[in-house]
Amino acid sequence: MTRGLRRDVLEHHGGRGTCRGRSLVGRSLVGLAALSLAVAGCSGSDDEPGAGSPGDGSAISPQPVGVANAGTAQAPLRVGVVVSLTSDPGQGQDWLDGAEGARVAEYRLDQGGGAVDLEVLDDQGTANGAITAVEQLVESGVAGIVLATDGDHVQGALESSAASETPVLLPYYRGSGGLPAHAFRTAPTEDDVDAALLAALGEQGLDKPFVLTADGLSADGVGSADALAYRGNNVEKLARRITVARGNGRIDSVVIAAAAATQAEIVSALRGRLEDLPIVLTPEAQTPTFATSLDTEAGTIASRFSSAGVDASDATTMTSSPAADAVAAYFAALRLAAGDDAVTDLFGDGPFSDAAGEADIASHDAVIAIAAAAAAAESLEPAAVLESLGGLTVSTTDGLAGPDLDFSDSDTLADSAVVPLLATVQDPGVRPPVADGGARLFWFALDPGSR
């Protein structure tokens, strides 16, 4: 590898199983709508969300913003959701809690006059499990599938269902393999993540990263003379090597592409050695697993972390960016769902309030996109939804909380939507309090308003 950053990329960048099925007769799916609510927040410095007690300065009020009419289409909109309850590192379990965002989408659409049922299956983080789950959902006739997992076990499911006419949306999958015509990635691509990681380094004046990879994940777009594929053998030895490289001036930062628990293990080993070392992490660090594991390992989560993703998170509500209102609407709905005893978690095992602390926007937006395509097609048949989805652009006016999704391509996010993120321990207070008081990190864009 060459020393330093790929500056051409930096410059380009700029800157779980039960089903709740019903027969396809009965209620009319009229008025598929997103219940939009606003949370007003206050901003702090230019670089970090404002401080204050959770909920300070916020007010919640229902503000319906539009109706996506599915015309004469009958019965509930049935959406399949595949998650990985357990898995090997890098095979999707990191995203399990975040997938609860799909429940928020169901809640918002139901509140808006629609009728949405989620059919949730666990693929166990294995290729055979994913194939079985997707085939079962295709056979059941769901209008679309949200494959809310990641890792190379996903590819087999995509290939096995390639002849189907059921759209599959991928809110977390960054795999580099090509996607079949019925599959759409609503997550950042590997290239876009690498570009944003490079931008995160560049904007901090860093150009000599030590690049660590593990668990089948990579950061191939980040070049460095110092690189290592970590196999989990001796993390203390690894920490000593990094310490020596820093002392010799060969490196000025560390990039870690790995599953969340592995990232936490490595970061913890660096504690006490290199407290001021800038650490750049792939998006797995944005999952609750990273903060929880790090807190367990090191006793603290505060550090100089950066990552890559979209400007659509808790902290976005505290900015004056165009994205803030849409994100605030999502969190207002999340709080209402958490306060509704009738709303359960994805598997119906407990109240949604127990899961609301980690539900994320990516899975929510994937469900909203399927609903928008069904509305445009005026049909709940998967083939019609797939045809409608191709070429459709779904935006905040359709109920998205994140960036626009352009389904004219299998990769639906614009390159510019993927930006450098920084971590903070300041809680913007837009979620219900976590019952166990677990550790959390919150991520905000280095350049608020980039969306």
N, C-alpha and C positions, 0 to 999 in steps of 0.2 A: 504494500500500500504506500501511497505517497504521504509525506508528512503534511499536516495542516488540513484545511478545509477545502472542499470543492467549491471554490468561490463562484463558479459559473452557476451552480445550483442556488447558492445563497443570493446572488444578484437576481436570478430569475424569480426567486420567491418574493423578494422585496420585503422585504421587511420581516325445566322438574313435570303416575302421570294421569291426570283426570281430564275428562272432556265434558263440556257442558253443551252437547249438541242438541239441535232441534230440527224437525223436518222443515223442508223448504216451503212451508205454507204457513199462513197465519199473518202475523203483524206486518204491516206495510213499513218498509224502510223509507220513511219520508222525513225529510229534515235532518239529514246527517249534518250535525253542526258541531263546531267547537265552541264550548263555553269559554269565552274569553274574559278574564278578570285582570285587573291591574293592581300591582303592588308598587306604591311609590317609595323610592328609597333615596338616600342621600349619599353622595360620593365623597371620597376622601381625597388622597393625593392623586396625582396623575398616574402613578404606577401601581397603587394598591387600593382595594376597596376601603371605605371608611370604617373606622372603629365604631363601637357602640354595642349596647346590649342587643341580643337577638330580638328582632322585630321593631327596634327603635325607628320611628319615623315612617312606619308602614301602615297602610290602610287597605283593606280588601273590600271590593265592591263588584258585584256581577255586572259585566258589560258584554252582552252578546254582540258579536261583530259580523255574523254572516251565517247563511244557511247553504249548505251544499245539498241540493235536492236530488235524490235518486229516482225521482219520477214514479213510475209504476212498479218498480222492483219490489218484490215481496220477501217477507221473512227477515230474520236478523242477519246482519253481516257477520259471517263466521270467519275469524282469522286464526290461523294456526301460529303458535309460538313454540319454538324449540329452544331449550336451554340445556346447560350441562350442570347437573346437580353436583356431580363429582367428576374429576378428570385428572390426568397427569398435568404437570405444569405446562402452560402454554396451550392447553386444549380447551379453553373456554370457561372454566369455572370462575375465573376472575370476574366475568361479566354477569354472573348469575343475579346478584343483587340489583345491578343496574337495569336488568330486564324488567323489573317491576314497573318501569315507566310505561310499559304496554298497558298496565292496568289503569294508569292515569288517562291514557288515550281513550280506553273503553269508557271510563267514567265521563269524560268530557263529551264524547259523542252521544252517550245515553242521555246526559243532562240536556243536550241540545235537541232532543226529540228523536234521535236515532235509536237503533236496536242492534247492539254489538255483542257478540259472544266470542270470548277467547278460548281456544282449545289448546291446552298446554301439554307438551310432552318433554320427557327427559331423554337426551341421547347418550348420557353417561360419559360424554367426552370421548367416544370411540367412533370409528368410521362405520362399523356395523350398526351401532346405535343411531347414528345420524341418518343413515340410509333407511333404516326401519321407521324412524320417526317421520321423516319427510314423506316416504311412500304411504304411510298410514294417513297422514293428513291429506295428501293428494287424493287417495281413495275415498276419503270421507267427503270430499267436495268443498273444502274451504275455499274462500275467494282468493286468499293469498296467505303466504307463510312468512313469518319473521323468524329468520334463523339467527337467534340471539346468542351466538357463541363464536368461537374463533379457533384457529389452529388447523393443521393439515388434515384433520379428520373430517373437516367440512367438505373438502373437495369431492370425495366419493359420493356424498349425498347429492351434490349438485350434478355430478355426471349421471347418476342413476335416475335422476328426475328430469334430465334434459329433454326427453321426449314429451314431457307433460306440458299442459297449457296452464299451469298454476304458477303465478309469479312468486318468486322468492326474493325477499329483501334481506340484506346483510348489514346490520348496523354496527357490527364490531369486527368483521372479517377483513384483514388486510392482505391475505394471501396473494402472492404474485401470479398465480396461475390465471389463465383466461377464464372468463365466466360464460356459461351458456346463455342462449338468447332470452331465457325466462328469468334470469337472475340479475339483480341490480345491487351494487354495493352502495350503501348510503353512509358508509364509514370512510374516513380518509384512506387513500391508497398508501402503499409503502413509500412510493416516491414522494408524495406530498408530506408524509410524516418526516422523512429524511430531510427534505428541504426546510421544513419548519424547525427541526432540531438544529440544523446548520444556522438558521436565522437566529435561534435562541442563543447559540454560542457567539455568533458574530455581534449581536446587539449587546453582549456583555464583554466584548473585547477579547474573546477567547479564540484561540486558533490552534491549540495543541492538545486535543482531547486524547485520553486513554479510552479506547473503545472496547467494551466488554459485551459479549453476546452469550446467550444461554437459552435453553428450553425451546430451541427451534426458531427463535426470533432473531432478527438481524437489524443492523443499521448500516447496510452496505453503502449508502450514499454519504456516509461520514468517513472521510479518509483519515488515516493516522498511521504514523510509524509504529506506535505502540498500540497493539490490539491483541485480544486474547479471547478464545472460546472457553468460557468457564464451565467446567463439568461438575461442579459442586463437591470437589474433593477436599480442598483445604482453603477455606475462606481467609483464615489468618495469614497464610502465606501470600495469598493474593493481595491482601491489604498491605503487607510489608513491601511487596513489589511496587505497588502504586506509590507508597510513601517514598521509596527510594527514587522513583522516577520524578516525583514532584520535587524532591530535594535537589536533584540534578538539573532541574529546569527543563527536563524533556517534555513535561506535560503541565498543563494549567487547568485541567478539568477532567471529568470522567463522564463518559456516555455509557449507559447501561440499557441494553435491549434484552429483556428477559421477562418471565412471568413475575407477577407482583411480589410473591413471597421471596423469590430469588433476589429481586431488586432490594427488598428490605433486608435480606441477609447480608448482602454486600455493603449496603449503606451502613448498617449497624457495625460491621467490622471496621469501617473507616472512622467511626466515632472515637474521639479521644486521640486520634492520630492526625487527622486532617480536618479539623472542625470548619475551616474556612474554604475547603475545596468545593468549587462549584460542581454540582452533579446534574446531569441532563438525562432524563428518563423517557423511555417510550411510553405510549398512552396507558399501558397497564398500571402505571403509578397513579393514575387518576381513579382507580377502583378502590373500594373500601378495604380490600385485602392488603394493599400496600401500607396504608396508614395503620391499620390494626396490627399487622405483622411487625412493622417498625416500632410501634409503641411497646409491643411485647418484648421485642429483641433489645431495644436500646433505651426504653423508658421515656423517650421523647420523640416527637415527630418534627420539631422545628429544625429547619436547615435551609440551605440555599439550593432549592430544587427548581428546575425548569423542565418543560415537556412540550408536546405539540398536540394540537386539537382544534376544535372550533370554539368560537367565542359564544358559548351557550351553556352557562352554568350558574350556580348560586351567585357568584360574584358579579356576573353580568348585570344582575338586577340593580346593582349599586352604581352603575355607570349612566352616562347620558347618551350612550350609543344607540343607534337605531334598533339594535337587537334587544335592548333592555325591556321594552314593553311586552314583546312576545314571550320572552323568558319569564318575566314576572307573571304573565297570565298562566303559564304552565305551573309555576310554584303556588299560585293562589288556588288553582284547581287541585293540586296535590294536597294542600292543607285541608281543603274541603272534603276530599275523598278520605283523608286520614281521620277526619272527624265524623264520618258516616259509618255507623256500626254495621251497615249492610254490605259494605265494601270489604272484600277479603284480599289476601295476597294472591299471587298468581295461581297457587295450587289449592286455594280454599282451605288451607290448614290453620289460618289464624287471621286476625284483623289486619287490614292494610296498614293501619297505623304502625304496626310493628315492622313493616317493610319500607315505609315511606321515607325513612332517613337516607336511603341509598338509591331510590328509583331515579333513573336518569332520562335525559331528553332523547337520546339516540333511538332507544326502543319505542318511546312514545311517538316520535316522528315517523318511524317506519309504519306503525299502525295507521296513523293519520293519512299517510300517503296511499295506503291500500284503500282506505275509505274514500279519499278524493277520487281515485280511479274508478271505484264502483259507482260513485255518484255521477261522474262524467259518462260512464258507460250506460247508466240507468239499468244496471244489471248486477246480480250477485254471482253470476256464472264465472268461474275462474278464467275461462278463455276470453270472455268479454272484458274482464278486468285487466287481463294481461294486454289485450289489444289496446285498451284505453290508456294503460300506463305508458306504453311506448310513445315517446315524444311529449308526454305530459310534463309540465313544470309545476311543482307543488310549492307553495310559499306560505308565509304567515297568514295570508288572507284565507287559506284553507285550514288553518289551525296549527301549522308547524310552530315549534318553539325555537328551532335551530335554523340554520341557513337554508336557502332555497335548494330543492332537489330537482335536477333536470334529468328526466328519464329518457332523453334522446340518446343517452350513452349508458353503458353498463356501470360506469363510475359516475355517480350522480352529483357529487359535490364539486363545486368549482375549486380549482387549485387555490385560489385566493382566500377561500373560506378556512383553510387550515393554517393556523398561526402559532407563533411561539406563545407558551403559557408559563406563568410563574405561580408558585405555590405560596399560600398563606395559611396561618392557623386561625385567622380572624373569621368568625362565623357571621355571614351576612344575615342570619336569622330568618331565612325564608322557608325553612323546613320545620316540621314539628320537632320538639326536643327528642333526642335519642334516649330511650329508656335506660340503657346501660351506661350512658355517658361516654360511649366509645370514642376513640380518637378519630379525627377527620382532618383532611387537608382540603382546602378550597383553591381552585385554580382560576386565574384571571389572565386575560390577554395582555401581552406586553404593550400592545397598541390598541386600546379600547376604541371601538368605532370602526374597526377594520372590516366588519361585515356590512 
